[in-house]
């Protein structure tokens, strides 16, 4: 027996999908992040995933993570969780349908303080898994028309010409649409986490 270090050998990569409809997202209740009695402005967010040709991706998995109306995330290790409203989990996971869409029922998140104590504009974090991807990808969306967008430090890091790819648009009556374009013209900004 020797004390030589064990040499690890990399294996070939596989794509992260498509197997979500029967594996990770078989419960439509995973799209409800807040019960009807949760404090905050009730909203419905439709996420539409499009490929490089602008065609719907019918077998993606979309995960959403957001703060509550007070700007606090639900984290098991955070003592402030005693402040979280009952019926709010802040996390959802849904597969896309044949139109490349899924719909989340939630509340509008409040501004979140960053590490420096500055308020970020209202936003939700998105993790996407889909066929052809070698790993999950991350983005976030803001709400078009929010006056805090102009001072958001994360959004300020994104080139001005690409910022609109991170904006959800209002479709009326508390409904919002966020399109994720995987590549090509109007490609959504993704974050390297």
Secondary structure as UniProt FT lines:
FT   HELIX           20..23
FT   HELIX           28..31
FT   TURN            36..37
FT   STRAND          42..50
FT   TURN            52..53
FT   TURN            58..59
FT   STRAND          61..66
FT   TURN            69..70
FT   TURN            76..77
FT   HELIX           79..83
FT   TURN            86..87
FT   STRAND          91..95
FT   TURN            98..99
FT   STRAND          101..107
FT   STRAND          112..113
FT   TURN            115..116
FT   STRAND          119..120
FT   STRAND          123..129
FT   TURN            131..132
FT   STRAND          137..143
FT   TURN            144..145
FT   HELIX           147..151
FT   HELIX           153..156
FT   HELIX           160..166
FT   STRAND          167..172
FT   TURN            173..174
FT   STRAND          175..181
FT   TURN            185..186
//
